[in-house]
Amino acid sequence: MRPLIDITAADGPAEAIVARPDDGTHPGVLLWMDAIGLRPRIEEMADRIASWGYIVLAPNTFYRLGTAAEMSPPAGMDLTDPEQRAAYGQQSIPRVGTLTRERTEADVAPFVAALRALPGVADGPIGTTGYCMGAKHATLAACVDPSIAACGGFHGAQIATDGPDSAHLSLGSARAAFVYGHADQDRTMPPEAVALLDSALAKHGLEAQAAIYPDAPHGYTMSDTSSYQEAGAERHFVELEALFARTLGA
């Protein structure tokens, strides 16, 4: 991976990946990582998005718990092996619970400020996208900051629940266009949760496109894990690029 930069988050310093297409001026995109951590696959995805004409910032959202290296799989661990992937999940899943709605919302303003402060980031609307837990975080970000004009969420976990702190309950304050790619038979976002999210988007008159990706496991975009599905990963890139092109105009 390239050297990470240091940014200021709500509760201290955080490391982040930066990806850019060139030295020109481009719209900014905030990328929210999955529960596995800030690692080469996230850098690859940020680079792919940057190649469309955007400057991308991907922070270590687990910064309260440790560095990006400490919050990522150790050297030698092969997450394409289902047994090793399951074993690492026992370490990473408890971390997700520490990212409460309040903590995530508190990070939005400093993360957006860090993105806008990057050289070459254009004034005007920005985009956001997230994966796994990051899809919920991206949704909350779009609800907190009305300058976010586009929000993608893929194989999202618990974006809509029956809890009082569910992200979908804040959609009334969003101004973004949304694209969601839900994983088929995903226990973290079952059909009733997808229906709840769809209903909230429609209730607030938000532009939204949502699809169930067939035969796609939770984590289908992550090529460094046993959950990877090339068809779903490539479809997500196509739909996300179209969303950003339509709303951010790179």
Secondary structure, 3 states (H helix, E strand, C coil): CCCCEEEEECCEEEEEEEECCCCCCECEEEEECCCCCCCHHHHHHHHHHHCCCCEEEEECCCCCCCCCCCCCCCCCCCCCCHHHHHHHHHHHHHHHCCCCHHHHHHHHHHHHHHHHHCCCECCCCEEEEEECHHHHHHHHHHHHCCCEEEEEEECCCCCCCCCCCCHHHHHHHCCCEEEEEEECCCCCCCHHHHHHHHHHHHHCCCCEEEEEECCCCCCCCCCCCCCCCHHHHHHHHHHHHHHHHHHCCC
